[in-house]
């Protein structure tokens, strides 16, 4: 009996050891297996000097000690002074001054939030120093150092000095107070409002750790489709509890402000931003918030967009609205982030043009503590969009980037799509605002103009699923956002490499194959869903899956025929001078590269042009043939992804391997679904046969049109 129990125990124990549920994200801190490397690491980290007793330095020390202990299977000995080789010293420059004098140049380069990591000799002993101007810098430096170990880098001659490129490194949660998450595919909201503030879920701290590990320092807890209840005293106490915890990881909390709150909860007859009583209401509200949360970040506002209230309800401008809120938070050093995602029902103008038309006349009219948050493209987080024309058109306005991590239009919760290539593509785009080289990156970080604030936000994909993001690979997009907010130049390959090593495995074979899958994944989904500049072909409402046939909706620009404009002559949205002329919102040099269908980059062809079905493409194929080629190739590539993943079984724990295997099968089926739906539907216009060699869709267009998803998440 005893023996059986023992065998059973062993079996069980083994399974626990190897089970992975994704909860630890990229902070798994697995023991170093390579013995040479392990002893090398141990020789460099045997003792730890870590002065400082603030809450943030406590977070850093705890992380450093637990991470090192887990990876090296040996706890560094706490020390007060350097007595031996292998002493790790972590602390702000002033705290470690007596032990090591940090150079003024280094400190200058590190700035307020950056850090320095150096291999140094102290009393002839080999040491490593992690230091900074602030505790926050030390926290970021500690995570960076842990990442070096997690990714198995050499640490014998470290010379790192780095500072974040952006000030606001931010997540936007579209989380409702009832815990549903708009466009969320990873369960319910991470915020258990009902149980806060007394019950503090362990997840809150782990969320904060994950953010701090990649330098994210701000979070907006609530949906931009805002609910005023969050501003009631009862809810503000809940927010304060989260803010108190997040502060210990260097994170500031923001909330969304419902513009009509003074009416809805304040009992005022109006929310007119020029009304003194309204202004006073917001001032009082701000004072109340800052009493509870002294470092409150400020407000994020979606106004006069998709039914949200705003200043235009009172014939005022976006600037009037933003400035009124900005004045309310200014005495507390608060910020107002005002979204440029606006388009009106009444204006029959191409939706692409509306934000520009609305905002460009307001250039220079916003307060210093207002940032205009602009989505990467002018429509709405499509799998590919040309950069938003506003980035090239508001030289006197601080604009920050809004990317979407949650894959609303990129396969939602079922698809493996790594978004860093999409992010980089936008950041590298040249607006030509101040001549060649005026990239979106430079607009964002303020190197083209002087500005007080800058930032980048990602609409999160986080929920209460055990692994936070639903799809095991979706975590990579959260990670990528953080890395890019720190340094917009990090290339997607490096981001994937780091993330994979920390999240899955450091095996070279695994890395090479999986990196390839990740780096190609966005191209693959583009090909089988919305190739060549096609966009907005999704199901009405849920946005899940293909429905290019949608021609009825609450508003024309919520239909899909509005965007693809397929007819017997061809397909695509003519946005050139002979069409909507959205292209006219870009600099002449940019226009030039896109305005001629013969020379326009084919990835944007149908975004800007209505093209005849028989148009000759660069490949020599006609447009119709090319469309089929793209759809079929995309689906075929998905099959290859499945095959490649299948070969990686030995490198991945059982649970996650099977999870990804199943998800890839779902994604493959979706690829076929996209391909067949789109090819069959567009064929009703082109009236051309699917080229020889491609298997014919096994279902009819009617079948695809009949599919319904009444309970699709998000
Ligand atoms: O992407 C669209 C979404 C809406 C969202 C809106 C926005 C929060 O479909 O769900 O609302 O954009 O960004 O405001």
Boltz pocket constraint, residues with backbone or C-beta under 6 A from the ligand:
constraints:
  - pocket:
      binder: B
      contacts: [[A, 174], [A, 182], [A, 183], [A, 224], [A, 225], [A, 302], [A, 306], [A, 341], [A, 380], [A, 381], [A, 408]]
      max_distance: 6.0
